Amino acid sequence: IFSMVLGCWSVLVQVSTLSKESLCALNSLRADVDRDLAREIRQQGGQGVRESEREICVRTHHDAWVVVRRSRGRELYVVLERSGETLMEAHELVQHFSESSFGGIFDTE
């Protein structure tokens, strides 16, 4: 559960521990996104990155979803560890989370 306090989001009540596999997948995806961002900056001659919007969904070997949304210079990383979710269900869960917790600032649509 998240709450807005003085312009910063913070966890209030519920803390969940990610499995080792999910944490590794999250770190790997984060590194890939950082590399892509650095490449975009180099391609533009260090003049800054245009506002790109994207959503990347990765299914891990243990059936978790790692989702990153980049919108308006912001990044949202979500890990869904319940098995059995389809790509569309993962997308819809992240969409709902973005809208309900962050007012839709991470919407890519």
SULJO-V475116 format. One record per helix or strand of 3 or more residues. SS is the DSSP state (H for helix, E for strand). FROM is the first residue (numbers start at 0). TO is the last residue. If there is no record, write none. Layout:
SS;FROM;TO / SS;FROM;TO
This chain:
E;1;4 / E;7;10 / H;19;42 / E;53;58 / E;64;70 / E;73;79 / H;86;101
